[in-house]
């Protein structure tokens, strides 16, 4: 009886290996060959799922975005506003090995997207999905007409902190204090007339 292969699961394993490879060695080290080696497959076996490096990068970028969106969806948005915002931001910060790998890959993809329109389109779509979901939740929490602007501020705060945490891991605690101060300002500004 022929072996049944879950094609999507194989693609996800290859995508996860690519994310880890980008995190450990950088985007310049990614190729069909290096990803194949990281997954214990031959380059030909990888090419059954992805014909080119760009196809792998596209899939891995979508996978990273999907992981972040899944973590964000797991946050209890019925918590008090400030606490829920903090939890949402923490889902994107490189506070553990998996999130560090994702944040490193996301940064590499963002730089790469500046010169690759297809990858840029994926990045914009993921960013817009996150922005819309966050703005909708903020509107429901009482931000009304400024929900999109607050969502943009939260995303900018998250992106900036993630970047700083990548190259200054020794400052994580100070950066989390900065996160708390920024959230105090955002939430206080909302409550003022």
ROKE-851502 format. One record per atom (N, C-alpha, C): z, y, x. Coordinates in steps of 0.02 Angstrom, whole numbers, plus 50000, padded with zeros to 5 digits. Example, Ala and Ser with C-alpha at 12.3 -4.5 7.8 and 13.67 -1.06 7.14 Angstrom:
REM residues 2
503904971650660503904977550615503904983550660503544988850642503574994750684503945000250645
REM end
This chain:
REM residues 193
500004994150042500005000050000500005006250044499555011050031499535017050073500165021250067500335024350122500925028750124500785035150086501255037150042501185043350004501505048950044501125054250055501365060050093501435065950046502025068950046502125075050007501845080850048501245082850031500895088050070501295094550074501575096650018501955102950018502575102450062502905096750060503495095850103503295095950177502745092850194502505092950263502355100150285502035103950242501885110950257502535114950267503025113550225503665117150231504015115350297503985109150317504285107150381503945110650439503285110950437502915114350490503075121850489503115124850430503285131950424503975133450450504455128950435505145129950460505155129450536504775124750564504745124150637504435130350668503935133150635503625139250661504125144950661504505145650607505015150950604505515150150661505725144050673506205142750727505895144350795505275142450804504925143850867504855151350879504685155050827504635162350833505315165250852505835162650821506505165150835506715163850907506545157950932506765156050999506335158851055505665159251042505215160851097504735166651083504715168951021504285174651005503615172350976503295177050942502665175650908502105173950957502125176751016501605175351066501575167951086502135164451077502165157451096501945152651040501765155450983501565151150927500825149450932500685143050928500005140550925500025133950887499455131350868499455124850835499785119750881499635120150945499915115350994500675115950999500945122051005501675122751014502055120850950501755122450892502075120550829502055112950821501495109950840501435102650838501985099450881502065101950941502575099150985503275100050956503405105750925504065107050895504205102550836503685100050803503785095750744503695088350761503535086850824503425079850842502775077050816502295081450803501635079350778501105080950830500525078150820499965079950863499645086250834499285090050876498935095950849498465094150791498145088450795497705086250741498085085150676498685082350682499095081250622499295087850590499455092850631499625099450604499015102550570498435101650601497825104550573497605101350508497905095750489497775092950423498085097450369498595101350388498945105650341498765113050351498625114950412498445121850429497875121650479497315124450461496735124250506496815129050565497185134550555497225139650607497945142150615498045145750669498685149050680498825154050625498315157850604498415162850551498635159650486498365153750469498585150250409499315148350414499525146050473500225144350483500675150450477500465156050508500855162150505500925164650433500375164350396500385166550326500885162350287500845155850294501305151450258502035152650278502155153350344502835154450368503115161050344502695166250341502925172750315503125172050242502735168450203502905167250133503545163150126503615158050169504215153950169504835158050184504805162350234505375166550252505555171150194505055174150163505185178450105505485174650047505245168650036505505164349983506235162649994506415161150056507115159450073507565165450058507355171350078507765177350067507835178649991507275178149955507295179249883507755174249849507745167949872508175162749842508915164449854509085166649916509775168549929509985174549887509525179449881509685185349840509795183349768509405178749742509475176549673510145173049661510435170449715511085167049709511685171649708511575178049718512125182849718512325184349646512965184449634513235185849568513195193449555512695195449518512595202649505513055205249450513495200949425513995203449378514615206049414514625205249479515175208049520515155215649514515695218949532515665226349535515085228449579514765234049563514155236349594514175236149670514675239249699514715239749772514765232849804515175228549775515255221849803514605217749796514275218349740513645214749730513105217249779513075223949789512595226649837512735223949908513365223649925513545221049992513325213849998513465209849948513255202749949512495202049954512135206249917511405206149920511155207749990511435212950020511225214850088511395209350138511975206350131512175201050178511685195150176511345194050119510865188550117510285189550164510175195850186509595197350229509795198450302510425198950316510635200550384510715194350427510565194850492510605189150538511325187450558511705185150509512415183650520512545176250536512035172150533512085165150553511425163050584511405156950610510805154650648510175154750604510225152350543509635152150499509375159150484509835163650466509625170550450509385174250512509665172650570509435175750632508715173650646508575167250636507885164750646507415168250597507615168850535507195172150485507095179450501507625182950520507575190050535507125191250596507195187050646506775187650705506045186650687505925181450647505235180050625504975185750581505385188250536505165193750492504975199850532505365201450583505195207150626504545205950663504465199950690503835198250725503245198650677503335196150616502795196450566502635203650548503145207850543503025214850525502605218250578502755217050641502365219950696501655217150695501595210650686500945207350684500525209950625500855211250569500505213450509500175220250517500415224250565500105230750577499375230150597499185224250622498495223250645498135217550608498475214550559498185208950522498265210150447497745212650415497795214650344498035209150297497845202950310498065197550264498825196650267499095196650327499815195950335500165202250308499865208050317500155214250290500185213850214499675211050182499675210450109500245205950085500375200550121500925196150104501585199750112501665203350167502285207050179502395212150123501875215750104501935220750050502135217449984501835211649970501985208249907502715205949906502955202949960503655200749963504115206849957503965212149994504375218249991504395221049920503815221249888503785223949820504165219649770504135213049778504515208549735505265209849741505495210649803506205211949815506385218849787505955223749799506085230549774506135230749698505665227449664505665227449591506285223949563506445218149593507035214449569507675218549579507735221749636508325225749651508355231849605507785235249596507775241149552507935239249480507695233549457507845231349388508595230049381508885226849430509605225549427509995232049430509795236649474510145243049479510085247049414509505246749382509405250249318509885247349266509935240749265510385237449217511115239049233511265240649296511945242249317512105249649307511615253549279511755260449263511425265649306510985263649352510645268549394510055271849360509815269049307509295272149267508705274749306508595281349302507995284349330507965284249406508535283649440508515283549514508575276449542508485271349501508565264349523508075262649580507465264849575506975263249627507145266749692507365272949689507565276549750508175273249782508645271149742509235267749769509035261049799508575257549765508325251149792508005252249860507605257449865507295259049930507815260549984508345264049965508875265650013509245259250034509365254749987509705248450003509265244250049508625244050036508155240150078508115243150147508075249750152508055253050217508695251750257509265251950223509905250450254509905243250280509695238650239509665231650258509195230550317508605233350314508115232550368508385235350434508675241250431508945244350491509515240350522509965238050479510525234050504510285227450534509805224250500509545217850525509245218850595508855224150603508545225550668509075226550721509565230850707510095232150756510495225850772510625221650721511005215550733510625210550777509965210850775509565206350817509645208050891509635214450908509655216050979510355218251003510835218750957511535220150978512005215350941511945208850953512375204150917513125205350930513285208350986513985209751002514275215250957513845218850921514075224350878514075222650804514035216250787514005214350716514575217350675515175216950702515745219450663515695226950650515505230850702515435238050692514875239550642514345235650645513785236750599513965234950527514405230050518514635228450450515095233950424515465237150469515865243050449515395248650428514845249650465514355254650446514045253050378513925246650365513665244650300514165246650245514795245350255515295247150205515325254650193515285258550246515295265850238514685268250200514105265550217513485267550182513525265650108513795259850093513855257850022514355262249985514885264350019515355268949988515005275349968514575277850012514205284049997513715282849939513345277349940512865275949887513195275249819513735271549818514075270349754514435276649731514745280449777515075286649759514565291749734513995292249767513475296949747513245295449676513215289149658513015287149590513525289549538514165289249557514695290949509514815298449502514525302449547514625309649542514105312749495514305317949459513825321149413513275324749449
REM end
